């Protein structure tokens, strides 16, 4: 009887190790289930990054229009209007005709 159990010790330990590592390979913190969650979060972050990059390009273009030496008059007027019309509560801004 002891020989029978002694012969099963190594296979039992091996099977336990395979089950342990197999479980963590699928459901562990870095397993296949976590991998799919991580990939989904990565896709969302990549979309956010693309939106931020396009916003940055738009802002860099607007800044380039306001640089000294190549000022775009329409951009200056747009910035001035946005700054002037953001007054304190109760203030009224009246646009004047250009001279």
N, CA and C atoms as a LAMMPS dump frame, in Angstrom:
ITEM: TIMESTEP
0
ITEM: NUMBER OF ATOMS
297
ITEM: BOX BOUNDS ff ff ff
-5.0000000000000000e+02 5.0000000000000000e+02
-5.0000000000000000e+02 5.0000000000000000e+02
-5.0000000000000000e+02 5.0000000000000000e+02
ITEM: ATOMS id mol type element x y z
1 1 1 N 0.818 -1.185 0
2 1 2 C 0 0 0
3 1 3 C 0.872 1.263 0
4 2 1 N 1.957 1.25 0.737
5 2 2 C 2.828 2.423 0.779
6 2 3 C 3.522 2.644 -0.552
7 3 1 N 3.829 1.553 -1.258
8 3 2 C 4.438 1.705 -2.584
9 3 3 C 3.455 2.378 -3.545
10 4 1 N 2.208 2.04 -3.427
11 4 2 C 1.181 2.608 -4.291
12 4 3 C 1.088 4.118 -4.073
13 5 1 N 1.043 4.529 -2.791
14 5 2 C 0.962 5.952 -2.47
15 5 3 C 2.276 6.665 -2.787
16 6 1 N 3.398 6.004 -2.585
17 6 2 C 4.693 6.597 -2.898
18 6 3 C 4.817 6.829 -4.405
19 7 1 N 4.263 5.949 -5.205
20 7 2 C 4.32 6.097 -6.654
21 7 3 C 3.407 7.232 -7.13
22 8 1 N 2.388 7.581 -6.338
23 8 2 C 1.449 8.638 -6.727
24 8 3 C 1.84 10.027 -6.222
25 9 1 N 2.864 10.128 -5.391
26 9 2 C 3.24 11.419 -4.817
27 9 3 C 3.726 12.382 -5.908
28 10 1 N 4.647 11.958 -6.74
29 10 2 C 5.199 12.835 -7.775
30 10 3 C 4.122 13.221 -8.799
31 11 1 N 3.317 12.294 -9.31
32 11 2 C 2.245 12.711 -10.228
33 11 3 C 1.222 13.642 -9.559
34 12 1 N 0.935 13.439 -8.279
35 12 2 C -0.024 14.298 -7.579
36 12 3 C 0.54 15.716 -7.428
37 13 1 N 1.819 15.819 -7.082
38 13 2 C 2.445 17.131 -6.953
39 13 3 C 2.5 17.818 -8.327
40 14 1 N 2.817 17.073 -9.362
41 14 2 C 2.867 17.625 -10.718
42 14 3 C 1.484 18.102 -11.162
43 15 1 N 0.474 17.301 -10.893
44 15 2 C -0.892 17.686 -11.264
45 15 3 C -1.323 18.938 -10.5
46 16 1 N -0.97 19.025 -9.227
47 16 2 C -1.318 20.197 -8.437
48 16 3 C -0.626 21.443 -8.993
49 17 1 N 0.63 21.308 -9.392
50 17 2 C 1.355 22.433 -9.961
51 17 3 C 0.737 22.867 -11.287
52 18 1 N 0.335 21.91 -12.123
53 18 2 C -0.285 22.227 -13.403
54 18 3 C -1.624 22.937 -13.183
55 19 1 N -2.414 22.457 -12.234
56 19 2 C -3.702 23.091 -11.936
57 19 3 C -3.482 24.501 -11.395
58 20 1 N -2.53 24.675 -10.491
59 20 2 C -2.247 25.973 -9.889
60 20 3 C -1.844 26.986 -10.954
61 21 1 N -0.846 26.643 -11.757
62 21 2 C -0.37 27.571 -12.782
63 21 3 C -1.388 27.748 -13.906
64 22 1 N -2.138 26.71 -14.22
65 22 2 C -3.194 26.821 -15.229
66 22 3 C -4.287 27.779 -14.794
67 23 1 N -4.664 27.72 -13.514
68 23 2 C -5.679 28.63 -12.979
69 23 3 C -5.21 30.078 -13.102
70 24 1 N -4.005 30.332 -12.674
71 24 2 C -3.488 31.703 -12.734
72 24 3 C -3.181 32.155 -14.151
73 25 1 N -2.955 31.209 -15.042
74 25 2 C -2.742 31.579 -16.434
75 25 3 C -4.044 32.12 -17.043
76 26 1 N -5.178 31.637 -16.597
77 26 2 C -6.461 32.07 -17.15
78 26 3 C -7.086 33.18 -16.313
79 27 1 N -7.209 32.979 -15.006
80 27 2 C -7.933 33.928 -14.159
81 27 3 C -7.047 34.753 -13.238
82 28 1 N -5.78 34.632 -13.338
83 28 2 C -4.871 35.362 -12.454
84 28 3 C -4.793 36.841 -12.783
85 29 1 N -3.989 37.553 -12.006
86 29 2 C -3.854 38.997 -12.178
87 29 3 C -3.274 39.349 -13.553
88 30 1 N -2.483 38.47 -14.123
89 30 2 C -1.908 38.698 -15.457
90 30 3 C -2.323 37.603 -16.425
91 31 1 N -3.482 37.036 -16.198
92 31 2 C -3.971 35.94 -17.027
93 31 3 C -4.672 36.419 -18.279
94 32 1 N -5.304 35.465 -18.952
95 32 2 C -5.971 35.772 -20.218
96 32 3 C -7.178 36.69 -20.035
97 33 1 N -7.899 36.536 -18.939
98 33 2 C -9.048 37.402 -18.683
99 33 3 C -8.571 38.831 -18.44
100 34 1 N -7.518 38.981 -17.664
101 34 2 C -6.957 40.316 -17.408
102 34 3 C -6.379 40.906 -18.689
103 35 1 N -5.868 40.069 -19.564
104 35 2 C -5.314 40.551 -20.824
105 35 3 C -6.406 41.185 -21.683
106 36 1 N -7.559 40.573 -21.759
107 36 2 C -8.639 41.151 -22.563
108 36 3 C -9.128 42.463 -21.955
109 37 1 N -9.185 42.55 -20.624
110 37 2 C -9.562 43.805 -19.97
111 37 3 C -8.529 44.893 -20.259
112 38 1 N -7.269 44.533 -20.196
113 38 2 C -6.191 45.484 -20.447
114 38 3 C -6.222 45.966 -21.89
115 39 1 N -6.495 45.074 -22.812
116 39 2 C -6.571 45.472 -24.218
117 39 3 C -7.743 46.413 -24.464
118 40 1 N -8.866 46.185 -23.794
119 40 2 C -10.019 47.072 -23.945
120 40 3 C -9.691 48.465 -23.402
121 41 1 N -9.033 48.517 -22.236
122 41 2 C -8.64 49.813 -21.678
123 41 3 C -7.626 50.51 -22.574
124 42 1 N -6.728 49.74 -23.178
125 42 2 C -5.727 50.306 -24.088
126 42 3 C -6.393 50.94 -25.306
127 43 1 N -7.413 50.294 -25.856
128 43 2 C -8.113 50.855 -27.007
129 43 3 C -8.781 52.177 -26.644
130 44 1 N -9.383 52.246 -25.461
131 44 2 C -10.022 53.493 -25.023
132 44 3 C -8.973 54.581 -24.88
133 45 1 N -7.845 54.263 -24.268
134 45 2 C -6.774 55.254 -24.085
135 45 3 C -6.196 55.706 -25.424
136 46 1 N -6.098 54.793 -26.386
137 46 2 C -5.574 55.171 -27.698
138 46 3 C -6.528 56.129 -28.407
139 47 1 N -7.836 55.916 -28.242
140 47 2 C -8.809 56.847 -28.817
141 47 3 C -8.689 58.218 -28.158
142 48 1 N -8.502 58.232 -26.838
143 48 2 C -8.324 59.496 -26.129
144 48 3 C -7.05 60.199 -26.59
145 49 1 N -5.993 59.438 -26.787
146 49 2 C -4.735 60.004 -27.262
147 49 3 C -4.889 60.602 -28.653
148 50 1 N -5.599 59.922 -29.528
149 50 2 C -5.821 60.449 -30.877
150 50 3 C -6.608 61.757 -30.816
151 51 1 N -7.609 61.824 -29.942
152 51 2 C -8.383 63.061 -29.804
153 51 3 C -7.513 64.192 -29.274
154 52 1 N -6.665 63.893 -28.297
155 52 2 C -5.772 64.918 -27.747
156 52 3 C -4.753 65.387 -28.779
157 53 1 N -4.256 64.468 -29.586
158 53 2 C -3.293 64.855 -30.616
159 53 3 C -3.937 65.775 -31.645
160 54 1 N -5.166 65.475 -32.042
161 54 2 C -5.833 66.338 -33.014
162 54 3 C -6.129 67.709 -32.407
163 55 1 N -6.489 67.741 -31.128
164 55 2 C -6.714 69.017 -30.444
165 55 3 C -5.411 69.818 -30.371
166 56 1 N -4.314 69.136 -30.123
167 56 2 C -3.016 69.807 -30.043
168 56 3 C -2.629 70.413 -31.388
169 57 1 N -2.855 69.67 -32.463
170 57 2 C -2.541 70.18 -33.8
171 57 3 C -3.391 71.416 -34.089
172 58 1 N -4.666 71.381 -33.707
173 58 2 C -5.551 72.523 -33.919
174 58 3 C -5.059 73.738 -33.144
175 59 1 N -4.671 73.526 -31.878
176 59 2 C -4.186 74.641 -31.064
177 59 3 C -2.857 75.183 -31.572
178 60 1 N -1.974 74.305 -32.028
179 60 2 C -0.699 74.769 -32.584
180 60 3 C -0.928 75.618 -33.83
181 61 1 N -1.911 75.265 -34.631
182 61 2 C -2.229 76.058 -35.811
183 61 3 C -2.745 77.44 -35.405
184 62 1 N -3.6 77.483 -34.396
185 62 2 C -4.119 78.77 -33.928
186 62 3 C -2.998 79.637 -33.351
187 63 1 N -2.062 79.029 -32.645
188 63 2 C -0.926 79.769 -32.091
189 63 3 C -0.047 80.309 -33.213
190 64 1 N 0.158 79.497 -34.242
191 64 2 C 0.976 79.937 -35.373
192 64 3 C 0.346 81.138 -36.061
193 65 1 N -0.978 81.219 -36.042
194 65 2 C -1.65 82.374 -36.671
195 65 3 C -1.467 83.653 -35.864
196 66 1 N -1.096 83.534 -34.599
197 66 2 C -0.925 84.708 -33.748
198 66 3 C 0.533 85.088 -33.521
199 67 1 N 1.482 84.378 -34.114
200 67 2 C 2.897 84.681 -33.908
201 67 3 C 3.271 85.998 -34.559
202 68 1 N 4.253 86.647 -33.954
203 68 2 C 4.715 87.952 -34.442
204 68 3 C 5.271 87.811 -35.854
205 69 1 N 4.887 88.723 -36.711
206 69 2 C 5.373 88.706 -38.081
207 69 3 C 4.385 88.092 -39.05
208 70 1 N 3.538 87.201 -38.583
209 70 2 C 2.56 86.58 -39.48
210 70 3 C 1.196 86.524 -38.8
211 71 1 N 0.789 87.655 -38.259
212 71 2 C -0.459 87.715 -37.521
213 71 3 C -1.635 87.719 -38.494
214 72 1 N -2.592 86.85 -38.216
215 72 2 C -3.811 86.786 -39.011
216 72 3 C -4.843 87.72 -38.381
217 73 1 N -5.299 88.739 -39.089
218 73 2 C -6.228 89.711 -38.499
219 73 3 C -7.533 89.084 -38.02
220 74 1 N -8.016 88.08 -38.728
221 74 2 C -9.255 87.428 -38.307
222 74 3 C -9.069 86.715 -36.967
223 75 1 N -7.9 86.105 -36.773
224 75 2 C -7.645 85.405 -35.517
225 75 3 C -7.529 86.403 -34.368
226 76 1 N -6.893 87.541 -34.617
227 76 2 C -6.768 88.567 -33.58
228 76 3 C -8.148 89.07 -33.183
229 77 1 N -9.005 89.298 -34.167
230 77 2 C -10.356 89.765 -33.871
231 77 3 C -11.135 88.716 -33.09
232 78 1 N -10.99 87.461 -33.455
233 78 2 C -11.687 86.386 -32.74
234 78 3 C -11.249 86.311 -31.28
235 79 1 N -9.946 86.39 -31.044
236 79 2 C -9.425 86.344 -29.676
237 79 3 C -9.879 87.567 -28.89
238 80 1 N -9.825 88.735 -29.523
239 80 2 C -10.243 89.959 -28.841
240 80 3 C -11.72 89.9 -28.474
241 81 1 N -12.547 89.44 -29.373
242 81 2 C -13.977 89.34 -29.078
243 81 3 C -14.242 88.355 -27.942
244 82 1 N -13.567 87.227 -27.974
245 82 2 C -13.799 86.244 -26.91
246 82 3 C -13.347 86.786 -25.556
247 83 1 N -12.257 87.564 -25.531
248 83 2 C -11.77 88.134 -24.278
249 83 3 C -12.677 89.26 -23.801
250 84 1 N -13.145 90.085 -24.711
251 84 2 C -13.981 91.222 -24.329
252 84 3 C -15.382 90.798 -23.919
253 85 1 N -15.899 89.77 -24.543
254 85 2 C -17.265 89.347 -24.246
255 85 3 C -17.352 88.484 -22.995
256 86 1 N -16.226 88.132 -22.42
257 86 2 C -16.223 87.356 -21.177
258 86 3 C -16.042 88.296 -19.994
259 87 1 N -16.88 89.281 -19.894
260 87 2 C -16.786 90.254 -18.809
261 87 3 C -17.416 89.713 -17.538
262 88 1 N -17.525 90.599 -16.579
263 88 2 C -18.14 90.233 -15.307
264 88 3 C -19.649 90.159 -15.473
265 89 1 N -20.338 89.468 -14.574
266 89 2 C -21.797 89.398 -14.664
267 89 3 C -22.41 90.791 -14.596
268 90 1 N -23.368 91.04 -15.446
269 90 2 C -24.022 92.325 -15.475
270 90 3 C -23.412 93.295 -16.469
271 91 1 N -22.233 92.992 -16.996
272 91 2 C -21.605 93.871 -17.979
273 91 3 C -22.147 93.546 -19.366
274 92 1 N -22.199 94.561 -20.184
275 92 2 C -22.676 94.386 -21.56
276 92 3 C -21.581 94.854 -22.495
277 93 1 N -21.248 94.04 -23.49
278 93 2 C -20.26 94.4 -24.494
279 93 3 C -20.984 94.722 -25.781
280 94 1 N -20.691 95.89 -26.327
281 94 2 C -21.329 96.335 -27.562
282 94 3 C -20.259 96.377 -28.651
283 95 1 N -20.366 95.527 -29.663
284 95 2 C -19.372 95.551 -30.746
285 95 3 C -19.534 96.817 -31.582
286 96 1 N -18.397 97.385 -31.966
287 96 2 C -18.429 98.606 -32.782
288 96 3 C -18.031 98.26 -34.203
289 97 1 N -18.466 99.086 -35.121
290 97 2 C -18.106 98.893 -36.529
291 97 3 C -16.644 99.27 -36.714
292 98 1 N -15.975 98.573 -37.63
293 98 2 C -14.578 98.881 -37.933
294 98 3 C -14.481 100.21 -38.662
295 99 1 N -13.376 100.93 -38.444
296 99 2 C -13.188 102.243 -39.067
297 99 3 C -12.715 102.1 -40.464
